[in-house]
Amino acid sequence: MSHLATLYRELRPWLRLLGRRRGRLALGALLMAITAFAGIGLLALSGWFITATALTGMLLAAGIAASLDVYVPGGGIRFFAVTRTVARYLERLYNHDTVLRLLADLRGGMFRVLVRLDGQALAQRRASEWLNRLTADIDTLDSLYLRLLAPPLVALLAILGLTLLIGVFLPLAGLVAGGMLLLLWALLTLGQARLGMLASQRRVIELDRLRSRSIEHVQGLAELSAYGSLATHRDAVAQYEQRLYADQRRLGRLAALGNALVGLGIGITLLAVLWLASLAYASGTLNGPLMVMMPLAVLALAETLALLPNAFTQLGATRAAARRLNALGAAQGAIREAERPATLAPSTPTLAFDAVSLHYPGALTPALDRVSLSLAAGQRMALLGASGAGKSSLAQLATRLVDPQAGQVTLDANTLPTLSVRTVRNCVGLLSQQSELFDDSLAANLRLGAPAAGDGQLWKVLAMVELDAWAQQAQGLATRVGEGGRQLSGGQARRLCLARLLLAEPRIVMLDEPFAGLDAALAERIATRLNDWLAGRSLLLLCHQREGQPLAALGVGDWTQLAEGRVVAAGSA
Amino acid sequence: MQQGDAPLTPRQWLQRLAKPQRRLTSLAVAAGLVVGLATIGQMVLLAWWISGVLVDGASVAELAWVAGALIGVLLLRAVAQWLQEVAGQEASLRIRQAARHELLAHIEALGPMRLSGRHSAALGSQLVEQVEALDGYFARFLPQLRLAVAIPALIAVLVMWLDWLAAIFLLLAAPMIPLFMALVGIGAERLNRRQFAAVSRLSGHFLDRVRGIATLQLFNRAEQATEDVHAAADEYRRLSMRTLRLAFLSSAVLEFFAAVAIAVLAIYIGFGLLGYIDYDPSPQLTLFSGLLILLLAPEFFQPLRTLSQHYHDRAAALGAADALVALLNTPLPKADAGRQVAGRDAGVSLNHVSVSFPGRGRVLGPLDLAVEPGECVVLVGPSGAGKSTLLQLIAGFVDSDTGRVAVPAGEVAWMDQRPLLIHGSLADNLRLVAPEASNTAIQGALEGAGLGELIAALPAGIDTSLGERGAGLSGGQAQRLALARVFLSPASLVLLDEPTASVDDETEAVVISALQALSEEGRTLILATHHPALMAMADRKVRLVNGTHVDEVGP
């Protein structure tokens, strides 16, 4: 029971999400039930009808006057036949619509969780495989209703209906059938779920591991083949494959067992009902047609129960998906909003880092180790260091994408957590190292910086980064940038991101390698334009070294050197 | 693999994969037939019992043998059904294993350079996802394809014997079965194709937004983006419902015929039993034959309904095979006649070599170069001059179109800007190149690469785990780990492609002194670099411009 309680707890947030569409779910299940009952009705009534006609026919043949109304049962049979088909079609259509609505809810809900995470939690999750798993997990949960909730419920209803149908005429047979079918139901749901739980929980992880190993094998082909270790690593890939397939085999056999059990259980129930009904017929308490109707009704239940074994054998996969998504929602990394946020003066504030330390989970060494640094209003400083020295971490701290484990970051007299996140990010703008663009138009990408900006403003910032001529040649502001900005060259993407930041008009500007991929002359021209725009703002320019950067054009005088998360030198040119 | 032949088609490949496991597939089909026969037996016994009680007035005790036989048939049916599924699954598992093996072998034979046009992570996922997508086709669809013909035929023959007019009702549906199949098939395929495009567009939208979350946060646009995600998913729903409405119709037709056939048969049999029909076979109908026909009618359609349920497995497998066959059709290099392997301690000699890539023309050569054992040669020149290609040629990743390449036997130590880091401990990462290496040797190699201090500070030492792709290591640390691999490897030839690009000064200094140590060990070093400090340690500098050798500068 405690297992069930844990399972329920893990699935509860998702059940609650489903609960918002209660009406649709109920109607979908009702359509499923109508389909099931029409199937039972069709076979049961047909059996009743044939027996009744046969017995009447025998009487007539023996010269005994007998009559049978053939039109009502005949009409009933046609009604059930048509109802079953129509209900099934509507049910499939309606329930798919519901599932797709649930998918939209799930994606939206998950996204709401993700946008609350801090940069640290997100950084670990950049890899595309993680994203694939996230989507796969969400897709797994969207089948919660259609595979795991509605079918067992409808099966229970059908068992109940059948018990009543038989019980009205022969209470003992009804009870026996109900009892046996309930036991079968429990075996097919709880039993299958329990036996398949561990293996189906592992399955997704094992698939992930196999994927990682395979990617390693392809990415490392150069080193593996040079060092002669291809075979060793291929064995490692094969081992993961073996493990995955061992579980798949186990689950497959289990599901096959469940499927075989459906036929066996239905058959034995049918036999028991037939036996009791025959005894009742012999004793004269039951007529012939009803005696035939009962086992046939049991037979028709197979279709409803057949949906259960596969779905419940894989219950662990749904559970694991729910657990992973729950963990994500409960991740420590969420940035906390101040309850009564302080306000910030409209002038450019002083940005100061006071002995900040930052250690990413899983990293061997800290990213920042007691770094103190201050950027006065209007100051323009270059922050130098190799990749991994801690520059990007400082930028993340200043924009509250992460919070430090020790020390504090302040804007004038306010530590960042006392300000609203929105205030901080409106004040401090960051051009991050990766040029992140969205698969949308040029205008939509730019307007991320300033949603209300008019076309004129967009063209103005495009001109500042010299993308205006290019945009005019393409489809203007409607030009699509492709997935992740793939339609653009690296340099164009860089400049577009810079233009977007210009549009946002931050007071403190942090530029992480803004001129990467641009030729020196172009960088110089852009820097000159930035120089004017920077009047009244502060600038922190993040770059590897001073050489090759248009520092003079940008008016950058001071510099600070970082290495291995510490400030190692500082000065002014 | 397909060198010179016509390119492999997806269907051919699927057939070729199925061939070695034909016995298992046949076993699945045979078991499926037993299921069908047992089902027929079950229905016969049921009808027999009912007819016995109602028509012949037999007592339950007299019919006990029927109950016994029924239990026997039920057990047989359960076992056969289990066997059918398990055999199908086993065939599918083995086929997928073989497919993955074939693909891996092909990728390895292609080598790192010929794959550079493809995204390696995407390729790795292909090896997993698309091979797994073959599952349903081999496990379920292929056996069911044969059962969908055999079992209805068996039932039709039996019904024919019972009452040929009833069989006509069933068989009237039979010519329509190929029509259903086509209908269902076309529906499923179209659904699959459109759906696939829409799904990938939607996933693309979602992934695009998730990937850019930091940017959305920076611009305070998280709320708006959340609504966008919901709206995109809802738009997808509207689009796909339009397709689904039609696609479900085709299977509804099959359902309809199955349901109507039962209804029509029930009414025909009923009227026949009442004696309302005088036409030839009808007066001979009995409760037994009538009931049996009724019971068999749903079973006549069941295999077809099952097949239509598995139809999307076929579409999925064909889609996956399409992509995988494209990979298998990438031509393999011809056996390289110009490559010679000398003794373990030999140097490198290139004689009139040249390399060209499709679409880019000749990128290297014609070129001659001889490197003595133990020599340290630095390749310099502007980017794009062919330095990397030259290293790849020596390593054997690309072939020379002309001339001769002679290299020492055994493995080559290789290090480039993005070292391979596997998911595992630091020690696992090193043992990749020397599986037998002792902990002491690993410790020594790490110290040689300037990681001694870091390892000493780690509680788990060399057993510290790294995340995937070396998560947890900084760029400089990763590069030093790659360097430790070079130390650990016994290779006499060491090839380094820009080993100090984008690392800090400290790492650069470590790399330089490490390379000096390697050179003193007597290893042959060939490296491409822009860094003056690295150039300074060379015995000889070779300058490349436009793929050809321009001049040499002595030490």
Interface residues (C-beta under 8 A of the other chain):
Chain A: L42 L43 L45 S46 G47 F49 I50 T51 A52 T53 A54 L55 T56 G57 M58 L60 A61 L68 V70 P73 G74 I77 R78 F80 A81 V82 R84 T85 R88 Y89 R92 L93 H96 D97 L100 R101 L103 A104 D105 R107 G108 F111 R112 L114 V115 R116 L117 G119 L122 Q124 R126 A127 S128 E129 L131 N132 L134 T135 L207 R209 L210 R211 S212 R213 S214 I215 E216 H217 V218 Q219 G220 L221 A222 E223 L224 S225 A226 Y227 G228 S229 L230 T232 H233 R234 V237 E241 Y245 Q248 R249 G252 R253 A255 A256 L257 N259 A260 L261 G263 L264 G267 I268 L270 L271 L274 W275 S278 L279 Y281 A282 G288 M291 V292 P295 L296 L299 Y360 G362 A363 L364 T365 G385 A386 S387 G388 A389 T399 L401 V421 R422 R425 N426 G429 L430 S432 E436 L437 F438 D439 L448 G449 P451 E483 G484 R500 A504 H544 A563 E564
Chain B: Q42 L46 W49 I50 V53 L54 V55 S59 V60 L63 A67 L70 I71 L74 L75 R77 A78 V79 Q81 W82 Q84 E85 V86 Q89 E90 L93 R96 Q97 R100 L104 I107 E108 G111 P112 L115 S120 A121 L123 G124 S125 L127 V128 E129 E132 A139 S203 G204 H205 F206 L207 D208 R209 V210 R211 G212 I213 A214 T215 L216 Q217 L218 F219 N220 R221 A222 Q224 A225 T226 E227 V229 H230 A233 D234 Y236 R237 S240 M241 L244 R245 F248 L249 A252 E255 F256 A259 V260 I262 A263 L265 A266 I267 I269 G270 F271 L273 L274 G275 T286 L287 G290 L291 L294 L295 P298 Q392 A395 G396 F397 G410 E411 V412 A413 W414 M415 D416 P419 L420 I422 H423 L432 V433 P435 L454 L458 T464 G467 E468 R469 A471 G472 L473 S474 G475 G476 Q477 R485 S489 A491 L495 S502 V503 D504 D505 E506 T507
